[in-house]
Amino acid sequence: MSAAGDVNSDGGADLLIGAFGAPDGSFSGASYVVFGEPPPPPPPPPTPPTPTRCVSPLQL
């Protein structure tokens, strides 16, 4: 078992599993790739505050 990097270029880490002597007719073994999930998208940028009308103490 080994980290395989990103085999399918989706942004997620994939895993490579080797099976020595797997019965494929030649006894040479086999390799299997387990695809990982891509990372979640980044959160949206914060919304700037909405300006409000300020009342000066002198206007009261």
C-alpha positions as MATLAB code, in Angstrom:
seq = 'MSAAGDVNSDGGADLLIGAFGAPDGSFSGASYVVFGEPPPPPPPPPTPPTPTRCVSPLQL';
ca = [
       0.000    0.000    0.000;
       1.371    3.404   -0.921;
       0.277    6.961   -1.507;
       0.025    7.341   -5.274;
      -0.319   11.110   -5.448;
      -3.170   12.316   -7.629;
      -3.594    9.632  -10.311;
      -6.741   11.052  -11.945;
      -5.894   14.777  -11.525;
      -9.013   15.601   -9.503;
      -7.120   17.287   -6.668;
      -7.557   14.414   -4.191;
      -4.888   12.033   -2.922;
      -5.205    8.490   -4.281;
      -4.000    5.185   -2.851;
      -2.177    2.373   -4.678;
      -2.508   -1.194   -3.363;
      -0.297   -3.979   -4.687;
      -1.435   -7.611   -4.668;
       1.589   -9.868   -5.101;
       0.717  -13.126   -6.855;
      -2.860  -12.119   -7.689;
      -4.441  -14.855   -9.834;
      -4.484  -13.239  -13.267;
      -3.109  -16.286  -15.071;
       0.559  -15.303  -14.901;
       1.010  -14.971  -11.119;
       2.678  -11.616  -11.699;
       0.402   -9.759   -9.305;
      -1.877   -6.785   -9.690;
      -2.186   -3.182   -8.609;
      -5.365   -1.428   -7.553;
      -6.014    2.294   -7.315;
      -8.417    3.640   -4.698;
      -9.485    7.115   -5.744;
      -9.716    9.688   -2.977;
     -12.130   12.575   -2.792;
     -11.041   15.999   -3.979;
     -10.684   18.654   -1.293;
     -13.768   20.815   -0.671;
     -13.946   24.154   -2.471;
     -12.743   27.190   -0.553;
     -15.395   29.193    1.297;
     -16.748   32.274   -0.455;
     -15.113   35.580    0.408;
     -16.776   37.505    3.226;
     -19.410   40.010    2.245;
     -18.387   43.574    3.040;
     -20.608   45.269    5.615;
     -23.481   47.328    4.297;
     -22.988   51.020    5.002;
     -25.559   52.478    7.378;
     -26.486   56.051    8.018;
     -24.611   57.437   10.977;
     -26.299   59.981   13.194;
     -24.067   62.528   14.776;
     -24.756   63.413   18.413;
     -24.985   67.028   17.235;
     -28.015   66.187   15.078;
     -30.028   64.869   18.016;
];
